């Protein structure tokens, strides 16, 4: 029975000691050099300290009621005391020793001059909670420089006009619609198979062209005339391939649907690569390819 009672008391003592260890508060001291010390203030900060407020009034504060003390320094003229009951007082601390001694969690004794301390936070807050790792913030990107003539260029890009066109190949003659940069937009004309066809080209979207001009073609605004600016912008972009879809009627395949690719070979010439679908006559190939050249006037 005595052994059992001794064992019970031993367990109680062990548990009590562990509880005391867990209940032990931790003070956090922030220093002027940016470092932190975690432990307990054991000397230099008495149980009662005085504070002369900026109004001239003097008060006495219990250390047990102090949550954090911010010491005056290069960027702060007064001491600031925050109490656990929510009060914030500003003034000059009195009653402190010239040096404050801290026992670290490793058991070392560190002596500090109050002039080197930014603040002391008493109890309950650990260093990890006090100094969370910084969160990486995205670096803002500077806006892209925009050509001064960009609005006029985009207006020219959206404007279209029709021009007389002669061709050697499937498309033999008609009208070609192009924008201010010389990019084909649509075409209507006669074919070599004694029929008519209509084409719809796909130049780059205006938003894509605007982005490319802002990124790479700042020098185009040096040109004085809008026509010269549009030509310089077209040369700067270097876009010369345009897919198209065509529909038509002729006397050989009857239905002239198809598509192709137009490749610019100058301001007024277009290499024409395409095909026509033949769904009607079984003795002819289902797809008829062609190669030609279009010249505008």
C-alpha positions as CSV (number, residue, x, y, z in Angstrom):
1,X,0.0,0.0,0.0
2,X,2.8,2.4,0.9
3,X,4.5,1.7,-2.4
4,X,1.2,2.4,-4.3
5,X,0.7,5.6,-2.4
6,X,4.3,6.7,-3.2
7,X,3.8,6.0,-6.9
8,X,0.6,8.0,-6.9
9,X,2.3,11.0,-5.3
10,X,5.2,10.7,-7.7
11,X,2.9,10.9,-10.7
12,X,1.1,13.9,-9.2
13,X,4.5,15.7,-8.7
14,X,5.6,14.9,-12.3
15,X,2.3,16.1,-13.8
16,X,2.3,19.2,-11.6
17,X,5.9,20.0,-12.7
18,X,5.0,19.5,-16.3
19,X,1.9,21.8,-15.9
20,X,4.0,24.5,-14.3
21,X,6.5,24.2,-17.2
22,X,3.7,24.5,-19.7
23,X,2.1,27.4,-17.8
24,X,5.4,29.3,-17.7
25,X,5.0,32.5,-19.7
26,X,7.5,33.5,-22.3
27,X,8.6,37.1,-22.8
28,X,9.7,38.4,-26.3
29,X,12.3,41.1,-26.5
30,X,12.7,42.9,-29.9
31,X,16.1,44.6,-30.4
32,X,17.1,47.6,-32.5
33,X,19.2,45.4,-34.8
34,X,16.1,43.4,-35.8
35,X,16.8,40.3,-33.7
36,X,14.6,38.8,-31.0
37,X,15.2,37.2,-27.7
38,X,12.7,34.7,-26.2
39,X,12.8,33.9,-22.5
40,X,12.0,35.7,-19.2
41,X,12.9,39.1,-17.9
42,X,14.5,38.3,-14.5
43,X,16.1,41.6,-13.4
44,X,16.1,45.3,-14.2
45,X,12.3,45.6,-14.7
46,X,10.8,45.8,-11.2
47,X,7.3,44.6,-10.2
48,X,6.1,48.3,-10.1
49,X,7.3,50.9,-12.6
50,X,6.5,54.6,-12.8
51,X,5.3,56.4,-16.0
52,X,5.3,60.2,-16.3
53,X,2.6,60.9,-18.9
54,X,3.0,63.6,-21.6
55,X,0.4,65.6,-19.7
56,X,2.7,65.7,-16.6
57,X,0.7,63.2,-14.6
58,X,2.6,60.4,-12.9
59,X,1.1,56.9,-12.6
60,X,2.4,53.6,-11.2
61,X,1.8,50.4,-13.2
62,X,2.1,46.8,-12.1
63,X,4.4,44.7,-14.3
64,X,1.8,41.9,-14.2
65,X,-0.7,44.3,-15.9
66,X,1.7,45.3,-18.7
67,X,1.2,43.5,-22.0
68,X,3.9,45.3,-24.1
69,X,6.3,48.2,-23.6
70,X,7.6,50.2,-26.6
71,X,10.8,52.0,-25.6
72,X,11.6,55.4,-27.0
73,X,14.3,55.5,-29.7
74,X,15.5,57.2,-32.9
75,X,12.0,57.2,-34.4
76,X,9.9,57.5,-31.2
77,X,10.2,60.3,-28.7
78,X,8.2,58.6,-25.8
79,X,7.7,55.3,-24.1
80,X,4.4,53.6,-24.9
81,X,2.8,51.1,-22.4
82,X,-0.1,48.9,-23.4
83,X,-1.8,47.2,-20.4
84,X,-3.8,44.0,-20.4
85,X,-7.0,45.8,-19.6
86,X,-6.8,47.7,-22.9
87,X,-5.2,51.0,-21.9
88,X,-2.5,52.7,-23.9
89,X,-0.3,55.3,-22.1
90,X,2.4,57.5,-23.5
91,X,5.2,59.1,-21.5
92,X,8.5,58.4,-19.8
93,X,9.2,55.2,-17.8
94,X,10.8,55.6,-14.4
95,X,12.2,53.0,-12.0
96,X,13.9,50.8,-14.5
97,X,17.5,49.6,-13.8
98,X,20.3,50.7,-16.2
99,X,20.5,47.2,-17.5
100,X,17.8,44.5,-18.0
101,X,18.7,40.9,-17.6
102,X,16.9,38.1,-19.6
103,X,17.1,34.4,-19.1
104,X,16.7,32.8,-22.5
105,X,14.9,29.5,-23.0
106,X,18.3,27.8,-23.4
107,X,19.2,28.9,-19.9
108,X,21.7,31.7,-20.9
109,X,21.7,35.1,-19.1
110,X,21.7,38.1,-21.5
111,X,22.1,41.7,-20.2
112,X,20.5,44.5,-22.3
113,X,20.6,48.2,-22.3
114,X,17.1,49.6,-22.6
115,X,18.3,51.9,-25.4
116,X,18.9,48.8,-27.5
117,X,15.4,47.5,-27.0
118,X,12.5,48.2,-29.3
119,X,9.8,46.6,-27.2
120,X,9.2,43.9,-24.5
121,X,6.1,41.8,-24.8
122,X,5.4,40.0,-21.5
123,X,4.1,36.5,-21.5
124,X,1.8,34.3,-23.7
125,X,3.3,35.3,-27.1
126,X,6.0,33.2,-28.7
127,X,8.6,34.4,-31.1
128,X,7.1,32.4,-34.0
129,X,3.8,34.2,-33.4
130,X,5.5,37.5,-33.1
131,X,7.6,37.3,-36.3
132,X,5.6,35.5,-39.0
133,X,7.5,34.8,-42.2
134,X,7.1,37.5,-44.7
135,X,4.7,36.8,-47.6
136,X,6.2,37.3,-51.0
137,X,4.4,40.1,-52.9
138,X,4.2,40.1,-56.7
139,X,6.4,42.7,-58.2
140,X,4.3,45.3,-60.1
141,X,5.2,45.5,-63.8
142,X,5.6,48.9,-65.3
143,X,3.1,49.7,-68.0
144,X,4.3,49.3,-71.6
145,X,5.1,52.6,-73.4
146,X,2.5,53.4,-75.9
147,X,3.2,55.0,-79.3
148,X,1.6,58.4,-79.5
149,X,0.1,57.6,-82.9
150,X,-1.4,54.3,-81.7
151,X,-5.1,55.5,-81.9
152,X,-4.6,56.8,-85.5
153,X,-2.9,53.5,-86.4
154,X,-5.7,51.4,-85.1
155,X,-8.2,53.6,-86.8
156,X,-6.3,53.0,-90.1
157,X,-6.2,49.3,-89.3
158,X,-10.0,49.0,-89.0
159,X,-10.7,51.1,-92.1
160,X,-11.0,49.2,-95.4
161,X,-11.2,49.9,-99.1
162,X,-11.9,47.9,-102.3
163,X,-9.3,47.7,-105.0
164,X,-9.4,46.2,-108.5
165,X,-7.6,42.9,-108.6
166,X,-6.3,40.7,-111.4
167,X,-5.2,37.1,-110.8
168,X,-3.3,34.2,-112.4
169,X,-4.7,31.0,-111.1
170,X,-8.2,30.1,-109.7
171,X,-9.1,33.8,-109.0
172,X,-8.8,35.7,-112.2
173,X,-10.3,39.1,-111.6
174,X,-12.5,41.1,-109.3
175,X,-12.4,43.3,-106.2
176,X,-10.2,42.8,-103.1
177,X,-11.0,44.5,-99.8
178,X,-8.0,45.4,-97.7
179,X,-7.4,47.5,-94.5
180,X,-5.0,50.4,-94.0
181,X,-2.1,48.0,-93.3
182,X,-2.6,46.3,-96.7
183,X,-4.0,43.1,-95.1
184,X,-6.7,41.4,-97.2
185,X,-10.1,41.2,-95.6
186,X,-12.4,39.8,-98.3
187,X,-12.6,39.4,-102.1
188,X,-15.3,39.0,-104.7
189,X,-14.6,38.0,-108.3
190,X,-14.5,35.6,-111.3
191,X,-12.8,32.3,-111.3
192,X,-10.9,30.3,-114.0
193,X,-13.7,27.8,-114.0
194,X,-16.1,30.3,-115.4
195,X,-17.8,31.1,-112.1
196,X,-17.9,33.5,-109.2
197,X,-16.5,33.2,-105.7
198,X,-16.4,35.1,-102.5
199,X,-13.6,35.0,-100.0
200,X,-13.3,35.9,-96.3
201,X,-9.7,36.4,-95.0
202,X,-8.7,36.4,-91.4
203,X,-6.2,39.2,-90.5
204,X,-5.1,39.5,-86.9
205,X,-7.6,40.8,-84.4
206,X,-7.3,44.6,-83.7
207,X,-6.5,43.9,-80.0
208,X,-3.6,41.7,-80.9
209,X,-2.3,44.2,-83.4
210,X,-2.6,47.0,-80.8
211,X,-0.6,44.9,-78.2
212,X,2.2,44.1,-80.7
213,X,2.5,47.7,-81.8
214,X,2.8,48.9,-78.2
215,X,5.4,46.3,-77.4
216,X,7.7,46.5,-80.5
217,X,6.9,49.3,-82.8
218,X,7.5,52.6,-80.9
219,X,9.4,54.1,-83.8
220,X,6.6,54.2,-86.3
221,X,5.3,57.5,-85.0
222,X,8.4,59.2,-86.4
223,X,6.7,59.2,-89.8
224,X,4.7,62.3,-90.5
225,X,1.9,61.1,-92.7
226,X,-0.7,58.6,-91.5
227,X,-0.2,56.5,-94.7
228,X,3.5,56.3,-94.0
229,X,2.9,55.4,-90.4
230,X,0.5,52.5,-91.4
231,X,3.1,51.2,-93.9
232,X,5.9,51.4,-91.3
233,X,3.7,49.6,-88.8
234,X,2.9,46.9,-91.3
235,X,6.6,46.4,-92.0
236,X,7.4,46.4,-88.3
237,X,4.8,43.7,-87.5
238,X,6.0,41.5,-90.3
239,X,2.6,39.7,-90.7
240,X,2.2,38.2,-94.2
241,X,0.1,35.1,-94.0
242,X,-3.7,35.2,-94.0
243,X,-6.0,32.1,-94.1
244,X,-9.3,32.4,-96.0
245,X,-12.6,30.6,-96.6
246,X,-14.3,30.8,-100.0
247,X,-17.7,30.0,-101.4
248,X,-18.5,30.0,-105.1
249,X,-20.4,28.6,-108.1
250,X,-18.8,27.6,-111.4
251,X,-19.4,25.4,-114.4
252,X,-16.9,22.6,-113.7
253,X,-17.4,21.7,-110.0
254,X,-20.7,23.5,-109.7
255,X,-20.0,24.1,-106.0
256,X,-16.8,26.0,-105.4
257,X,-16.4,25.8,-101.7
258,X,-12.9,25.7,-100.3
259,X,-10.2,27.6,-98.5
260,X,-6.6,28.6,-98.7
261,X,-3.7,30.8,-97.6
262,X,-2.7,34.2,-99.0
263,X,0.9,35.2,-98.6
264,X,1.9,38.8,-99.3
265,X,4.8,39.3,-101.6
266,X,4.7,43.1,-101.7
267,X,2.3,45.9,-101.0
268,X,0.2,45.0,-104.1
269,X,0.8,41.3,-104.7
270,X,-0.5,38.2,-103.0
271,X,0.6,34.6,-103.5
272,X,-2.6,32.4,-103.6
273,X,-2.5,28.8,-102.3
274,X,-5.8,27.0,-101.9
275,X,-8.2,24.2,-102.8
276,X,-11.8,23.7,-104.1
277,X,-14.0,21.0,-102.8
278,X,-15.8,18.9,-105.5
279,X,-18.9,17.1,-104.1
280,X,-20.8,16.8,-107.4
281,X,-18.9,15.0,-110.2
282,X,-17.5,11.6,-109.2
283,X,-15.0,11.5,-112.2
284,X,-13.2,14.5,-110.8
285,X,-10.9,14.6,-107.7
286,X,-12.8,15.4,-104.5
287,X,-10.4,18.2,-103.8
288,X,-8.8,20.4,-106.5
289,X,-5.7,22.3,-105.3
290,X,-4.5,25.5,-107.0
291,X,-1.6,28.0,-107.0
292,X,-1.9,31.6,-108.2
293,X,-1.0,35.2,-107.8
294,X,-3.2,38.2,-107.2
295,X,-2.2,41.7,-108.1
296,X,-4.1,44.8,-106.9
297,X,-4.3,48.2,-108.5
